[in-house]
Structure formats: C-alpha cells, structure tokens
Amino acid sequence: MVVVGDLSGSGGAERYFSDLHQHFRRSGSVTSVLITAVSSLRRLKESGRVAVEQGIVALPLGETPAVSRASLLLTTVRLLWTTLGRGFDVVHICLPTTTYVPYAALLGMLPRPLRPAITLSVIDCTLAPNLEAPAVADLYERQVVSAHRMFARWTRLDGIFTWYQAFAEVARRIGMFSRSTTIVPAKYCFTDPARFQPARARDRVIVFAGRLSSQKRPLLFVDAIARLVAKEPSLVEGWRVEMYGKGPLEDEVRRRVAAHNLGPVLRLTHAADLSGVFARSRLFVSTQAIDNFTSLAMLEAMAAGNAVIAEDVGQTREFVRDRENGLLVKDATPDGFAAAIAQYLRNSSDHERMSAASRSIAVDVHTIEHAAADITAFWRTVAASAS
C-alpha cells in the first residue's frame, strides 16, 4: 500500500488495511508485513493509524503516486526487490490503482514456485454497475473502471477480495478474470470501538463525512439540509450541520451552501481524525449512491454511538437496521432525506436506543476479529490453490 493520499474525511481502505496490519502484528495469527512509502507512512501516522512500526517497510518513493515512466519503473523495481525472496505466501495489493499494474504483471510472469500468490482488493462500489453500463459519465468512475480492466488484461491475479457482492456477481457474469482467479466478497468491516466511543455529553450535531465526489452525492446532502431548514425551521433550531471531506466537488459544494444561505447552519471542513467529531455528534447522514457497505466512516460514526440515515441500497442493511439504529431512505431526493432527518429530530427520545444499537453492531458484529478471520481464510484458500 504505497499510495496513500490525504486522509482528511476519506481513505477508508487505507485505514482498513493499516488497522488490519496492526491487528495481525498484535495477535500473531498471521505474519503481516506492510509495504508502503515513507510519505504514506507519515500520513498514516498523522491520522493515528500506526501505533507500532514493527513489520512496516517504508520505501523512498516520493510524495505522489507514480505517473511518469521513470517513477513507475522505480516503484516497480523497488516493490519487486522488496517482495521477492522473502518467503511470502501472498502479496496483497490493497489499493487497485494503476501504479501497481506493472509490478503485478511482472510478478505474475514468474514461475509459481518463485513467487507468492497475488491478490487484489476491490474497494469501489461504483465498479460493478459501471462495468455493464453503456457509458460512464463521471471522470473518476471512468478511471476506476479503466484501472480494473488493466489489472484484468495485463496481470495474472490469483485472487480478488471484494468489498461488494455485486462486483463478484458481475465479474463472474462477464468473465472479467480467469476462471482460476478466486473472487470472494467480504462479510465484515470493522473499526476500533476503543478509539471511536460516545462522549458523555453530546452536541446537537448532524455530520456528513466522505470524499466530495459524485459517488458520495454531497450536493444532495446540502440540498436536503436546505429543504429541512426551509420546511422545519423550528425543528432544526439549536442543531448544527458539519460536513467533513475534500474532493473534486469542494468548490461546487461551497457555492451550493452559499446559494442556500446555509452559512449559519452548515460548516464545511476536513479532519484526518474524526474520532472526536463522531464522539460528540448525534446523527450521521450518508447520501452515498449504490452502497454503504463497507463505509468505514459510517461504521466509525456508529461505534461512537451515532444514529444513521442512509439510502436503502446495495448492502446498506448490513450496517443500518431501519428504526433500530437509524432510518433507511427509499426516496433518495432532497425531500426524501429531509423527511428522514426531520423524523429523527421529532423523535429525540429514540436517540439513546438507536445510539446503543449502532454501537452494538460495531462492537459485536463488524469486529476486527471477524474481518481478520474472513480475509485470512481468503488468503489461505488462494495460497493453497496457487501452490
């Protein structure tokens, strides 16, 4: 995982795998080595994801992902030098960016006895529908599709660990990868319930956290808050709305906030560590399209005792149980989300019950032990079939 960018309000996969590595080092259930870049390790430390540096190899690969031929060559050579001959059973590529394609392609050309099994994560919920779409309008989503097609064409992956059942179904249906490639959907996500805990005193805060991109639909969130304020001004009195994140839509989000005159109510900002934010907020709202599993930001908010409002789409019900720990929205429009938020605000007596249910899901169901056992079983299967 050498490519780690700004983790302010996003970076779920980076947090997931760095935490998983730390867990493996503590538990000793598998021998885990995290190969990253010096700059990436610094960003992980800044976001509080790395407490122990044992088992981490940090390579001098610059501040930004490899793009030029020279930087790609340097990254590829250093990754090959670092991973070959160390007795690894599996090399897992955590982030499916094109930076790793030359490395994975060359590694796959080696005779099987000389190399580890090669596995890849699929972490983007937009990929499955876009693979079968006649056209993809969003530039970021086109880049996601292109990157995965490059892996399918140029590399010989032994296994894929996907966060989404939908991708496993589509990939098999269209024959995207070789029949020998093991494709397994994740059953669990996790966060650190000791790190994300409810504060004793909570503020009247509604929070949005995520990358400001079309997939997360931050403009829909702003419009929903505007409808809520316009229709139920007395209901939102005393409440604050905070948006955390960066991304390509940041300027447009700021313009939309100004157009709705939401400055006194809504604050757009960012933070690398949201534990303090979620500890004092009461309600987490996700306007994300397609799926909310495995939204790490959502699970972190749940661990900190936030009720959740999200669209009833994909595997979102893995996290949000309607009327138990939050509300599921059928009508993903500004009016639909505004109505759900208003329903929550009207029934403030339900908050403690929903808060407890959210934390229980994060503490008892989607745990790091369950997630670690899940991906370890995948790695063992792949290593055995590839040997």
Backbone hydrogen bonds in HBPLUS format (Angstrom, degrees):
<---DONOR---> <-ACCEPTOR-->    atom                        ^
c    i                          cat <-CA-CA->   ^        H-A-AA   ^      H-
h    n   atom  resd res      DA  || num        DHA   H-A  angle D-A-AA Bond
n    s   type  num  typ     dist DA aas  dist angle  dist       angle   num
A0009-GLY N   A0271-ALA O   3.14 MM 262  5.94 127.5  2.43 152.1 142.9     1
A0015-ARG N   A0011-GLY O   3.04 MM   4  6.28 162.0  2.07 155.4 160.2     2
A0016-TYR N   A0012-GLY O   2.86 MM   4  5.98 157.0  1.91 147.3 154.7     3
A0017-PHE N   A0013-ALA O   3.01 MM   4  6.19 169.8  2.02 154.4 154.7     4
A0018-SER N   A0014-GLU O   3.08 MM   4  6.12 157.0  2.14 144.5 151.3     5
A0019-ASP N   A0015-ARG O   3.00 MM   4  5.98 160.3  2.04 145.9 151.7     6
A0020-LEU N   A0016-TYR O   2.95 MM   4  6.10 151.0  2.03 141.2 150.1     7
A0021-HIS N   A0017-PHE O   2.97 MM   4  6.06 156.9  2.02 140.5 146.1     8
A0022-GLN N   A0018-SER O   3.09 MM   4  6.35 160.1  2.14 144.3 149.3     9
A0023-HIS N   A0019-ASP O   2.95 MM   4  6.22 152.0  2.03 146.9 154.8    10
A0024-PHE N   A0020-LEU O   2.95 MM   4  6.28 159.9  1.99 152.8 157.5    11
A0025-ARG N   A0021-HIS O   2.99 MM   4  6.27 154.6  2.05 152.0 159.0    12
A0026-ARG N   A0022-GLN O   3.07 MM   4  6.32 148.8  2.18 142.8 150.9    13
A0027-SER N   A0023-HIS O   2.81 MM   4  6.00 168.5  1.83 161.3 164.3    14
A0028-GLY N   A0024-PHE O   2.86 MM   4  5.49 153.4  1.93 140.0 146.9    15
A0034-LEU N   A0055-GLY O   2.85 MM  21  6.26 153.7  1.92 161.7 167.8    16
A0057-VAL N   A0034-LEU O   2.86 MM  23  6.19 162.5  1.89 152.6 157.7    17
A0036-THR N   A0057-VAL O   2.87 MM  21  6.15 170.0  1.88 165.7 168.3    18
A0059-LEU N   A0036-THR O   2.85 MM  23  6.20 166.0  1.87 138.4 140.7    19
A0041-LEU N   A0037-ALA O   2.84 MM   4  6.09 158.9  1.88 157.8 162.7    20
A0038-VAL N   A0059-LEU O   2.85 MM  21  5.52 150.7  1.94 142.3 139.5    21
A0042-ARG N   A0038-VAL O   3.10 MM   4  6.38 152.6  2.18 144.3 151.5    22
A0043-ARG N   A0039-SER O   3.11 MM   4  6.43 154.6  2.18 143.9 150.0    23
A0044-LEU N   A0040-SER O   2.92 MM   4  6.21 155.1  1.98 150.8 158.0    24
A0045-LYS N   A0041-LEU O   2.93 MM   4  6.14 153.9  2.00 147.7 154.6    25
A0046-GLU N   A0042-ARG O   2.92 MM   4  6.16 157.9  1.97 148.6 154.8    26
A0047-SER N   A0043-ARG O   3.11 MM   4  6.32 141.4  2.27 140.2 149.3    27
A0049-ARG N   A0044-LEU O   2.86 MM   5  5.25 160.4  1.90 164.2 157.6    28
A0048-GLY N   A0045-LYS O   2.93 MM   3  5.01 159.4  1.98 107.4 112.8    29
A0056-ILE N   A0053-GLU O   3.26 MM   3  5.62 137.2  2.46 140.5 133.6    30
A0061-LEU N   A0059-LEU O   2.99 MM   2  5.73 116.8  2.40 113.9  97.1    31
A0072-LEU N   A0068-SER O   2.91 MM   4  6.09 157.7  1.96 152.6 159.4    32
A0073-LEU N   A0069-ARG O   2.89 MM   4  5.99 155.7  1.95 144.5 151.3    33
A0074-LEU N   A0070-ALA O   2.96 MM   4  6.20 158.5  2.01 146.4 152.2    34
A0075-THR N   A0071-SER O   2.95 MM   4  6.12 164.7  1.97 146.5 150.6    35
A0076-THR N   A0072-LEU O   2.87 MM   4  6.00 162.0  1.91 147.8 153.3    36
A0077-VAL N   A0073-LEU O   2.91 MM   4  6.06 168.8  1.92 153.9 156.7    37
A0078-ARG N   A0074-LEU O   3.00 MM   4  6.12 166.0  2.02 150.6 154.9    38
A0079-LEU N   A0075-THR O   2.92 MM   4  6.07 153.0  1.99 147.1 154.7    39
A0080-LEU N   A0076-THR O   2.94 MM   4  6.15 163.1  1.97 152.2 156.7    40
A0081-TRP N   A0077-VAL O   2.89 MM   4  6.03 163.8  1.92 150.9 155.9    41
A0082-THR N   A0078-ARG O   2.96 MM   4  5.99 146.7  2.07 137.9 146.7    42
A0083-THR N   A0079-LEU O   2.97 MM   4  6.05 146.2  2.08 147.3 155.2    43
A0084-LEU N   A0080-LEU O   3.03 MM   4  5.79 160.6  2.06 151.5 154.5    44
A0117-ALA N   A0089-ASP O   2.94 MM  28  6.18 165.5  1.96 144.7 140.3    45
A0091-VAL N   A0117-ALA O   2.82 MM  26  6.16 161.1  1.85 168.2 172.2    46
A0119-THR N   A0091-VAL O   3.00 MM  28  6.27 168.4  2.01 154.5 155.7    47
A0093-ILE N   A0119-THR O   2.79 MM  26  6.13 170.5  1.80 151.6 151.7    48
A0121-SER N   A0093-ILE O   3.07 MM  28  6.40 143.9  2.21 177.9 168.6    49
A0097-THR N   A0095-LEU O   2.79 MM   2  5.74 138.3  1.97 108.2  96.0    50
A0100-TYR N   A0097-THR O   3.28 MM   3  6.26 159.0  2.33 125.6 127.1    51
A0101-VAL N   A0098-THR O   3.12 MM   3  5.20 157.2  2.17 106.9 113.8    52
A0104-ALA N   A0100-TYR O   2.87 MM   4  6.04 171.8  1.88 163.4 165.5    53
A0105-ALA N   A0101-VAL O   2.84 MM   4  5.93 157.9  1.89 155.8 162.3    54
A0106-LEU N   A0102-PRO O   2.98 MM   4  6.12 166.4  2.00 150.3 153.3    55
A0107-LEU N   A0103-TYR O   2.91 MM   4  6.05 161.7  1.95 152.2 158.1    56
A0108-GLY N   A0104-ALA O   2.98 MM   4  6.02 151.0  2.07 140.6 147.9    57
A0109-MET N   A0106-LEU O   3.14 MM   3  5.22 143.7  2.27  98.8 109.3    58
A0110-LEU N   A0107-LEU O   3.31 MM   3  5.72 154.4  2.38 107.1 114.1    59
A0114-LEU N   A0111-PRO O   2.83 MM   3  5.53 150.9  1.91 124.9 134.0    60
A0115-ARG N   A0112-ARG O   3.24 MM   3  5.42 166.2  2.26 111.4 115.6    61
A0158-ASP N   A0118-ILE O   2.80 MM  40  5.31 148.2  1.90 147.5 158.1    62
A0159-GLY N   A0118-ILE O   3.28 MM  41  6.62 142.9  2.42 148.0 147.3    63
A0120-LEU N   A0159-GLY O   3.07 MM  39  6.52 143.1  2.21 138.1 148.0    64
A0161-PHE N   A0120-LEU O   2.88 MM  41  6.21 160.0  1.92 158.8 165.6    65
A0122-VAL N   A0161-PHE O   3.17 MM  39  6.32 151.7  2.25 131.6 132.4    66
A0163-TRP N   A0122-VAL O   3.00 MM  41  6.19 163.3  2.03 166.1 167.1    67
A0127-LEU N   A0124-ASP O   3.33 MM   3  5.82 160.0  2.37 111.7 117.1    68
A0130-ASN N   A0126-THR O   3.19 MM   4  6.18 157.6  2.24 152.3 159.1    69
A0131-LEU N   A0127-LEU O   2.94 MM   4  6.04 139.5  2.11 156.5 165.6    70
A0132-GLU N   A0129-PRO O   3.30 MM   3  5.70 145.0  2.44 105.0 113.6    71
A0133-ALA N   A0130-ASN O   3.26 MM   3  4.78 153.1  2.34  91.0  99.0    72
A0142-ARG N   A0138-ASP O   2.95 MM   4  6.23 147.0  2.06 148.5 158.5    73
A0143-GLN N   A0139-LEU O   2.99 MM   4  6.29 151.9  2.08 149.7 157.2    74
A0144-VAL N   A0140-TYR O   3.01 MM   4  6.36 146.6  2.12 144.3 153.8    75
A0145-VAL N   A0141-GLU O   3.03 MM   4  6.30 163.7  2.06 148.9 151.8    76
A0146-SER N   A0142-ARG O   2.91 MM   4  6.09 163.5  1.94 148.7 153.8    77
A0147-ALA N   A0143-GLN O   2.93 MM   4  6.07 157.9  1.98 146.2 151.6    78
A0148-HIS N   A0144-VAL O   3.19 MM   4  6.43 164.0  2.21 151.9 155.1    79
A0149-ARG N   A0145-VAL O   2.99 MM   4  6.20 153.4  2.06 150.6 158.6    80
A0150-MET N   A0146-SER O   2.99 MM   4  6.22 143.1  2.13 144.1 153.9    81
A0151-PHE N   A0147-ALA O   3.15 MM   4  6.54 152.4  2.23 145.3 152.0    82
A0152-ALA N   A0148-HIS O   2.96 MM   4  6.23 156.7  2.02 144.7 151.4    83
A0153-ARG N   A0149-ARG O   2.91 MM   4  6.05 147.2  2.02 141.4 149.7    84
A0154-TRP N   A0150-MET O   2.89 MM   4  5.84 169.5  1.90 154.3 157.2    85
A0155-THR N   A0151-PHE O   3.12 MM   4  5.27 149.2  2.22 134.0 138.1    86
A0182-THR N   A0158-ASP O   3.04 MM  24  6.27 167.7  2.06 136.7 132.8    87
A0160-ILE N   A0182-THR O   2.67 MM  22  6.12 153.4  1.74 162.2 165.1    88
A0184-VAL N   A0160-ILE O   2.93 MM  24  6.32 165.3  1.96 170.6 174.8    89
A0162-THR N   A0184-VAL O   2.97 MM  22  6.15 148.0  2.07 141.7 150.9    90
A0186-ALA N   A0162-THR O   2.75 MM  24  6.06 148.7  1.85 162.2 169.2    91
A0167-PHE N   A0164-TYR O   3.19 MM   3  5.53 128.2  2.48 102.7 113.8    92
A0169-GLU N   A0165-GLN O   3.08 MM   4  6.40 157.6  2.13 154.7 160.6    93
A0170-VAL N   A0166-ALA O   2.99 MM   4  6.22 163.6  2.02 151.1 155.3    94
A0171-ALA N   A0167-PHE O   2.79 MM   4  5.84 174.1  1.79 161.9 164.0    95
A0172-ARG N   A0168-ALA O   3.19 MM   4  6.20 156.7  2.24 139.1 145.0    96
A0173-ARG N   A0169-GLU O   3.01 MM   4  6.11 154.7  2.07 142.0 149.8    97
A0174-ILE N   A0170-VAL O   2.94 MM   4  6.15 160.3  1.98 161.0 163.7    98
A0176-MET N   A0171-ALA O   3.04 MM   5  5.11 159.9  2.08 146.5 151.4    99
A0175-GLY N   A0172-ARG O   3.34 MM   3  5.08 148.0  2.45  92.9 102.1   100
A0181-THR N   A0178-SER O   2.99 MM   3  5.37 161.7  2.02 111.3 117.3   101
A0195-ARG N   A0192-ASP O   3.00 MM   3  5.31 133.3  2.22 106.4 118.8   102
A0196-PHE N   A0192-ASP O   2.95 MM   4  6.20 159.4  1.99 157.2 163.9   103
A0199-ALA N   A0279-ALA O   2.96 MM  80  4.93 161.4  2.00 129.7 125.2   104
A0203-ASP N   A0280-ARG O   2.75 MM  77  5.43 147.7  1.85 140.5 151.0   105
A0240-ARG N   A0204-ARG O   2.85 MM  36  6.27 156.0  1.90 155.7 163.3   106
A0282-ARG N   A0205-VAL O   3.03 MM  77  5.72 171.7  2.04 148.8 151.1   107
A0283-LEU N   A0205-VAL O   3.37 MM  78  6.71 166.4  2.39 155.7 157.7   108
A0206-ILE N   A0240-ARG O   2.85 MM  34  6.25 159.8  1.89 158.9 165.4   109
A0242-GLU N   A0206-ILE O   2.90 MM  36  6.32 160.5  1.93 162.6 169.1   110
A0207-VAL N   A0283-LEU O   2.84 MM  76  6.24 166.8  1.85 167.1 171.1   111
A0285-VAL N   A0207-VAL O   3.02 MM  78  6.28 165.8  2.04 165.5 168.8   112
A0208-PHE N   A0242-GLU O   2.91 MM  34  6.30 153.6  1.98 159.0 163.8   113
A0244-TYR N   A0208-PHE O   2.75 MM  36  6.10 158.4  1.79 150.5 157.9   114
A0210-GLY N   A0244-TYR O   2.95 MM  34  6.42 158.5  2.00 165.7 170.6   115
A0213-SER N   A0211-ARG O   2.87 MM   2  5.60 128.9  2.14 109.2  93.5   116
A0212-LEU N   A0246-LYS O   2.85 MM  34  5.32 167.0  1.87 120.7 124.8   117
A0249-LEU N   A0212-LEU O   2.91 MM  37  5.29 160.6  1.95 161.1 157.4   118
A0216-LYS N   A0213-SER O   3.10 MM   3  5.57 130.7  2.36 109.7 121.0   119
A0217-ARG N   A0214-SER O   3.19 MM   3  4.94 137.6  2.38  93.7 105.7   120
A0289-ALA N   A0215-GLN O   2.92 MM  74  5.65 170.2  1.93 175.0 178.3   121
A0220-LEU N   A0217-ARG O   3.16 MM   3  5.38 127.2  2.46 101.3 113.9   122
A0221-PHE N   A0217-ARG O   3.34 MM   4  6.79 149.7  2.44 143.1 151.2   123
A0222-VAL N   A0218-PRO O   3.01 MM   4  6.38 158.7  2.06 150.2 154.8   124
A0223-ASP N   A0219-LEU O   2.93 MM   4  6.13 163.5  1.96 149.2 153.8   125
A0224-ALA N   A0220-LEU O   2.89 MM   4  6.06 150.5  1.98 144.4 152.8   126
A0225-ILE N   A0221-PHE O   2.99 MM   4  6.30 157.9  2.04 153.2 158.2   127
A0226-ALA N   A0222-VAL O   2.97 MM   4  6.24 154.3  2.03 146.9 154.5   128
A0227-ARG N   A0223-ASP O   2.94 MM   4  6.24 155.4  2.00 148.2 154.1   129
A0228-LEU N   A0224-ALA O   2.95 MM   4  6.17 158.9  1.99 148.1 154.2   130
A0229-VAL N   A0225-ILE O   2.89 MM   4  6.10 163.6  1.92 153.4 157.1   131
A0230-ALA N   A0226-ALA O   2.98 MM   4  6.13 156.1  2.04 144.9 151.8   132
A0231-LYS N   A0227-ARG O   2.88 MM   4  5.99 157.2  1.93 151.7 157.4   133
A0232-GLU N   A0228-LEU O   2.78 MM   4  5.53 158.1  1.82 148.7 155.3   134
A0235-LEU N   A0232-GLU O   3.04 MM   3  5.22 126.0  2.34 102.1 116.5   135
A0236-VAL N   A0232-GLU O   3.29 MM   4  6.62 147.0  2.40 156.0 163.9   136
A0239-TRP N   A0236-VAL O   2.98 MM   3  5.37 162.5  2.01 135.8 136.2   137
A0241-VAL N   A0265-VAL O   3.04 MM  24  6.00 164.9  2.06 158.5 154.2   138
A0267-ARG N   A0241-VAL O   2.90 MM  26  6.36 155.2  1.96 153.3 159.9   139
A0243-MET N   A0267-ARG O   2.82 MM  24  6.12 169.6  1.83 163.7 165.1   140
A0269-THR N   A0243-MET O   2.80 MM  26  6.10 168.8  1.82 169.8 172.7   141
A0245-GLY N   A0269-THR O   3.00 MM  24  6.50 152.6  2.07 145.5 150.7   142
A0250-GLU N   A0247-GLY O   3.16 MM   3  5.60 163.2  2.19 123.0 123.4   143
A0253-VAL N   A0249-LEU O   2.80 MM   4  6.01 155.0  1.87 159.1 166.8   144
A0254-ARG N   A0250-GLU O   3.01 MM   4  6.29 160.2  2.05 150.3 155.1   145
A0255-ARG N   A0251-ASP O   2.98 MM   4  6.28 154.7  2.04 146.1 153.1   146
A0256-ARG N   A0252-GLU O   2.90 MM   4  6.13 155.1  1.97 147.1 154.0   147
A0257-VAL N   A0253-VAL O   2.91 MM   4  6.16 158.3  1.95 154.1 159.6   148
A0258-ALA N   A0254-ARG O   3.04 MM   4  6.26 158.9  2.08 146.1 151.5   149
A0259-ALA N   A0255-ARG O   2.84 MM   4  6.06 155.3  1.90 147.9 155.2   150
A0260-HIS N   A0256-ARG O   3.07 MM   4  6.27 146.2  2.19 145.0 152.4   151
A0262-LEU N   A0257-VAL O   3.04 MM   5  5.35 177.4  2.04 158.2 157.7   152
A0261-ASN N   A0258-ALA O   2.99 MM   3  4.89 155.3  2.05 101.9 109.5   153
A0265-VAL N   A0262-LEU O   2.84 MM   3  5.30 144.9  1.96 118.0 129.2   154
A0266-LEU N   A0262-LEU O   2.75 MM   4  5.58 173.8  1.76 167.4 169.5   155
A0278-PHE N   A0274-LEU O   2.92 MM   4  6.12 173.2  1.92 166.2 165.1   156
A0279-ALA N   A0275-SER O   3.04 MM   4  6.06 142.3  2.18 138.6 149.2   157
A0280-ARG N   A0277-VAL O   3.27 MM   3  5.74 137.5  2.46 106.0 115.3   158
A0281-SER N   A0277-VAL O   3.08 MM   4  6.23 135.9  2.29 146.2 159.2   159
A0307-ALA N   A0282-ARG O   3.01 MM  25  6.38 156.3  2.07 163.1 155.7   160
A0284-PHE N   A0307-ALA O   2.87 MM  23  6.19 168.6  1.88 161.0 163.5   161
A0309-ILE N   A0284-PHE O   2.95 MM  25  6.40 152.2  2.03 158.6 164.5   162
A0286-SER N   A0309-ILE O   2.87 MM  23  6.24 168.1  1.89 169.5 173.4   163
A0291-ASP N   A0289-ALA O   2.80 MM   2  5.83 142.9  1.93 107.1  96.0   164
A0295-SER N   A0292-ASN O   2.86 MM   3  5.33 158.3  1.91 127.8 126.5   165
A0299-LEU N   A0295-SER O   3.11 MM   4  6.43 160.4  2.15 148.4 153.4   166
A0300-GLU N   A0296-LEU O   2.84 MM   4  6.04 154.1  1.90 151.3 158.6   167
A0301-ALA N   A0297-ALA O   2.99 MM   4  6.20 156.7  2.04 145.0 151.1   168
A0302-MET N   A0298-MET O   2.91 MM   4  6.20 150.6  2.00 146.1 154.9   169
A0303-ALA N   A0299-LEU O   2.87 MM   4  6.11 158.6  1.91 148.0 153.2   170
A0304-ALA N   A0300-GLU O   3.11 MM   4  6.36 142.3  2.26 140.3 150.0   171
A0306-ASN N   A0301-ALA O   2.96 MM   5  5.43 155.5  2.02 142.9 144.9   172
A0305-GLY N   A0302-MET O   2.82 MM   3  5.00 157.4  1.87 111.8 115.3   173
A0308-VAL N   A0325-ASN O   3.15 MM  17  6.52 148.6  2.25 134.3 143.8   174
A0327-LEU N   A0308-VAL O   2.84 MM  19  6.42 145.9  1.96 152.8 164.1   175
A0310-ALA N   A0327-LEU O   3.24 MM  17  6.77 153.5  2.32 160.1 168.0   176
A0329-VAL N   A0310-ALA O   2.79 MM  19  5.87 157.7  1.84 142.8 148.0   177
A0313-VAL N   A0311-GLU O   2.97 MM   2  5.61 120.1  2.34 110.6  94.0   178
A0312-ASP N   A0329-VAL O   2.92 MM  17  5.50 164.5  1.94 139.9 139.0   179
A0316-THR N   A0313-VAL O   3.11 MM   3  5.79 160.8  2.15 138.9 144.9   180
A0318-GLU N   A0315-GLN O   2.87 MM   3  5.66 165.3  1.89 124.5 129.5   181
A0319-PHE N   A0316-THR O   2.89 MM   3  5.70 158.5  1.94 123.8 129.4   182
A0320-VAL N   A0316-THR O   2.95 MM   4  6.10 171.6  1.96 153.0 154.5   183
A0324-GLU N   A0321-ARG O   2.85 MM   3  5.36 159.5  1.89 135.3 139.5   184
A0325-ASN N   A0321-ARG O   3.18 MM   4  5.77 155.3  2.24 147.5 154.6   185
A0323-ARG N   A0326-GLY O   2.59 MM   3  5.26 147.5  1.69 160.0 165.5   186
A0333-THR N   A0331-ASP O   2.80 MM   2  5.62 138.3  1.97 106.5  93.6   187
A0337-PHE N   A0333-THR O   2.97 MM   4  6.23 168.7  1.98 165.3 165.4   188
A0338-ALA N   A0334-PRO O   2.89 MM   4  5.92 155.6  1.95 143.1 151.2   189
A0339-ALA N   A0335-ASP O   2.88 MM   4  5.97 153.7  1.95 144.8 151.3   190
A0340-ALA N   A0336-GLY O   3.17 MM   4  6.42 153.3  2.24 141.3 148.1   191
A0341-ILE N   A0337-PHE O   2.95 MM   4  6.20 163.6  1.98 154.9 158.8   192
A0342-ALA N   A0338-ALA O   2.92 MM   4  6.07 158.5  1.96 145.9 152.5   193
A0343-GLN N   A0339-ALA O   2.91 MM   4  6.11 151.1  1.99 142.7 150.6   194
A0344-TYR N   A0340-ALA O   3.05 MM   4  6.37 155.8  2.11 147.0 152.7   195
A0345-LEU N   A0341-ILE O   2.92 MM   4  6.22 163.7  1.95 153.6 157.9   196
A0346-ARG N   A0342-ALA O   2.90 MM   4  6.08 151.5  1.98 150.9 158.0   197
A0347-ASN N   A0343-GLN O   3.30 MM   4  6.43 138.3  2.49 138.4 147.9   198
A0347-ASN N   A0344-TYR O   3.14 MM   3  5.32 133.1  2.37 100.6 113.0   199
A0350-ASP N   A0347-ASN O   2.94 MM   3  5.72 163.6  1.97 123.0 128.2   200
A0351-HIS N   A0348-SER O   3.11 MM   3  5.49 163.1  2.14 111.1 116.4   201
A0354-MET N   A0350-ASP O   2.96 MM   4  6.18 167.6  1.98 161.8 165.7   202
A0355-SER N   A0351-HIS O   2.68 MM   4  5.79 159.0  1.72 159.0 166.0   203
A0356-ALA N   A0352-GLU O   3.00 MM   4  6.14 161.2  2.03 145.2 149.2   204
A0357-ALA N   A0353-ARG O   3.06 MM   4  6.28 154.4  2.13 144.6 151.8   205
A0358-SER N   A0354-MET O   2.90 MM   4  6.11 157.4  1.95 151.2 156.7   206
A0359-ARG N   A0355-SER O   3.10 MM   4  6.36 168.2  2.11 151.5 154.1   207
A0360-SER N   A0356-ALA O   2.97 MM   4  6.12 152.6  2.05 143.4 151.4   208
A0361-ILE N   A0357-ALA O   3.14 MM   4  6.38 154.1  2.21 147.5 152.5   209
A0362-ALA N   A0358-SER O   3.22 MM   4  6.56 156.8  2.28 148.9 155.0   210
A0363-VAL N   A0359-ARG O   2.81 MM   4  5.96 145.2  1.94 150.0 160.6   211
A0364-ASP N   A0360-SER O   2.78 MM   4  5.56 162.1  1.81 149.1 153.7   212
A0365-VAL N   A0361-ILE O   3.12 MM   4  5.08 145.7  2.25 119.0 128.6   213
A0366-HIS N   A0361-ILE O   2.97 MM   5  6.28 163.1  2.00 168.4 173.0   214
A0367-THR N   A0365-VAL O   3.04 MM   2  5.69 128.2  2.32 105.5  90.7   215
A0371-ALA N   A0367-THR O   3.02 MM   4  6.28 165.8  2.04 151.4 155.6   216
A0372-ALA N   A0368-ILE O   2.81 MM   4  5.78 157.0  1.87 141.6 148.3   217
A0373-ALA N   A0369-GLU O   3.04 MM   4  6.15 160.2  2.08 143.6 148.7   218
A0374-ASP N   A0370-HIS O   3.00 MM   4  6.14 148.6  2.10 141.8 150.9   219
A0375-ILE N   A0371-ALA O   3.04 MM   4  6.33 167.0  2.05 156.8 157.1   220
A0376-THR N   A0372-ALA O   2.91 MM   4  5.90 151.7  1.99 145.0 153.9   221
A0377-ALA N   A0373-ALA O   3.03 MM   4  6.05 154.6  2.09 139.5 145.4   222
A0378-PHE N   A0374-ASP O   3.26 MM   4  6.57 150.7  2.35 139.4 147.1   223
A0379-TRP N   A0375-ILE O   2.93 MM   4  6.24 162.7  1.96 149.5 153.3   224
A0380-ARG N   A0376-THR O   2.91 MM   4  6.15 161.9  1.95 153.4 158.0   225
A0381-THR N   A0377-ALA O   3.03 MM   4  6.17 156.3  2.09 144.1 150.4   226
A0382-VAL N   A0378-PHE O   2.98 MM   4  6.24 165.4  2.01 156.7 160.2   227
A0383-ALA N   A0379-TRP O   2.87 MM   4  6.00 167.7  1.88 154.3 158.0   228
A0384-ALA N   A0380-ARG O   2.97 MM   4  6.03 155.8  2.03 143.4 150.0   229
A0385-SER N   A0381-THR O   2.97 MM   4  6.18 160.1  2.01 149.2 154.7   230
A0386-ALA N   A0382-VAL O   2.89 MM   4  5.96 144.0  2.02 147.8 157.7   231
